[in-house]
């Protein structure tokens, strides 16, 4: 199976979220994905994190649906988990629902993930960042480094 982190249905939007798009734009990614699907005979999944006012427009939904239909792919929509220090915002449930309805109306199977833990910073990405910051703060206070092995005696 192959899940592709798409997160933008155009190069312009995708580059805001995924700088790797500059090296591997959609014009290269989509044909490669088609070859993979044809070779392995498996349905692809397109992962798409919904970020308010970045990629949650109906225009992006339509373009995403066109890509998914072309690839015969399932779409997994994931509302963005707000992470301290990053400027992005999770779309409202109304915006999320509008987006998934548009994708489905265009003939694409899509799942909208409703994860738990977002409100207590325990959702995907949030807990990891919080843990890394706590470890860094502890290291700064004690003067030790977690990444450095202790010297042998």
C-alpha positions as CSV (number, residue, x, y, z in Angstrom):
1,X,0.0,0.0,0.0
2,X,1.1,3.5,-0.6
3,X,-0.2,6.7,1.1
4,X,1.0,9.9,-0.4
5,X,1.2,13.1,1.7
6,X,-0.3,15.4,-0.8
7,X,-1.6,18.3,1.5
8,X,-2.1,20.6,-1.5
9,X,-3.9,20.0,-4.8
10,X,-1.8,22.6,-6.7
11,X,2.0,23.2,-6.7
12,X,1.5,26.7,-5.3
13,X,-0.5,25.5,-2.2
14,X,1.6,22.3,-1.7
15,X,4.9,24.3,-1.6
16,X,3.6,26.4,1.3
17,X,3.1,23.2,3.3
18,X,5.7,20.9,1.8
19,X,9.0,22.4,0.5
20,X,9.8,19.1,-1.1
21,X,7.3,20.0,-3.7
22,X,9.9,22.2,-5.3
23,X,12.0,19.2,-6.1
24,X,9.1,16.8,-6.8
25,X,6.2,18.9,-8.2
26,X,2.8,17.4,-8.9
27,X,3.8,17.0,-12.6
28,X,6.3,14.4,-11.4
29,X,4.5,12.9,-8.4
30,X,1.2,12.1,-10.1
31,X,2.7,10.1,-13.0
32,X,5.0,8.2,-10.6
33,X,2.0,7.4,-8.4
34,X,0.1,6.1,-11.5
35,X,3.0,3.8,-12.3
36,X,3.2,2.5,-8.7
37,X,-0.6,1.8,-8.6
38,X,-0.5,0.1,-12.0
39,X,2.6,-2.0,-11.2
40,X,1.3,-3.1,-7.7
41,X,-2.4,-3.2,-8.5
42,X,-3.3,-1.4,-5.3
43,X,-5.4,1.6,-4.5
44,X,-3.5,4.6,-3.4
45,X,-4.4,6.8,-0.4
46,X,-3.9,10.6,-0.6
47,X,-3.3,12.1,2.8
48,X,-4.5,15.7,3.0
49,X,-4.1,17.8,6.2
50,X,-6.8,20.5,6.2
51,X,-5.4,23.9,7.1
52,X,-7.7,26.9,7.3
53,X,-7.3,29.5,4.5
54,X,-4.3,27.5,3.1
55,X,-5.8,24.4,1.5
56,X,-9.4,24.1,2.7
57,X,-11.1,26.0,-0.2
58,X,-13.7,24.5,-2.5
59,X,-11.3,25.1,-5.3
60,X,-8.7,22.9,-3.6
61,X,-11.4,20.3,-2.9
62,X,-12.3,20.2,-6.6
63,X,-8.7,19.9,-7.7
64,X,-8.0,17.3,-5.1
65,X,-11.0,15.3,-6.4
66,X,-9.7,15.5,-9.9
67,X,-6.3,14.1,-8.8
68,X,-7.9,11.4,-6.8
69,X,-10.2,10.3,-9.7
70,X,-7.2,10.3,-12.0
71,X,-5.2,8.1,-9.6
72,X,-8.3,6.0,-8.5
73,X,-7.3,7.0,-5.0
74,X,-9.0,7.2,-1.6
75,X,-8.6,10.5,0.2
76,X,-7.9,10.7,3.9
77,X,-8.7,14.2,5.2
78,X,-7.0,15.1,8.5
79,X,-7.9,18.4,10.3
80,X,-4.7,20.2,11.2
81,X,-3.6,19.9,14.8
82,X,-2.6,23.3,16.1
83,X,1.0,23.3,17.2
84,X,2.5,26.1,19.3
85,X,5.0,28.1,17.2
86,X,3.3,27.4,13.8
87,X,1.0,29.9,12.3
88,X,-1.6,27.5,10.8
89,X,-5.1,27.0,12.1
90,X,-7.5,24.0,12.1
91,X,-10.6,24.7,10.0
92,X,-13.9,24.8,11.8
93,X,-16.0,21.6,11.7
94,X,-18.3,23.4,9.2
95,X,-15.4,24.1,6.8
96,X,-14.2,20.5,7.2
97,X,-17.6,19.1,6.4
98,X,-18.0,21.4,3.4
99,X,-14.7,20.2,2.0
100,X,-15.4,16.5,2.4
101,X,-18.9,16.9,1.0
102,X,-17.5,18.6,-2.1
103,X,-14.8,15.9,-2.6
104,X,-17.4,13.1,-2.2
105,X,-19.9,14.9,-4.5
106,X,-17.3,14.7,-7.2
107,X,-17.2,10.9,-7.0
108,X,-14.2,10.3,-4.7
109,X,-14.2,8.1,-1.6
110,X,-13.0,10.2,1.3
111,X,-12.6,9.8,5.0
112,X,-12.6,12.8,7.4
113,X,-10.6,11.9,10.5
114,X,-12.1,13.1,13.8
115,X,-9.2,12.4,16.2
116,X,-9.2,13.0,19.9
117,X,-6.7,14.8,22.0
118,X,-6.5,18.0,20.0
119,X,-7.9,20.1,22.9
120,X,-5.3,18.9,25.4
121,X,-2.3,19.1,23.0
122,X,-2.1,15.3,22.8
123,X,-3.0,14.9,19.1
124,X,-0.6,14.0,16.3
125,X,2.4,16.3,16.3
126,X,1.3,18.3,19.4
127,X,2.5,15.8,22.0
128,X,5.8,15.2,20.3
129,X,6.6,18.9,20.0
130,X,5.7,19.4,23.7
131,X,7.8,16.5,24.8
132,X,10.8,17.7,22.7
133,X,10.5,21.2,24.3
134,X,10.3,19.7,27.8
135,X,13.4,17.6,27.2
136,X,15.3,20.5,25.7
137,X,14.4,22.7,28.8
138,X,15.5,19.9,31.2
139,X,18.8,19.5,29.3
140,X,19.4,23.3,29.5
141,X,18.8,23.3,33.2
142,X,21.0,20.2,34.0
143,X,23.6,20.9,31.4
144,X,23.3,17.4,30.0
145,X,22.4,16.3,26.5
146,X,20.0,13.5,25.9
147,X,21.5,12.9,22.4
148,X,25.1,12.6,23.7
149,X,26.2,9.2,25.2
150,X,27.9,9.3,28.5
151,X,31.7,8.9,28.3
152,X,33.0,5.5,29.4
153,X,35.2,5.4,32.5
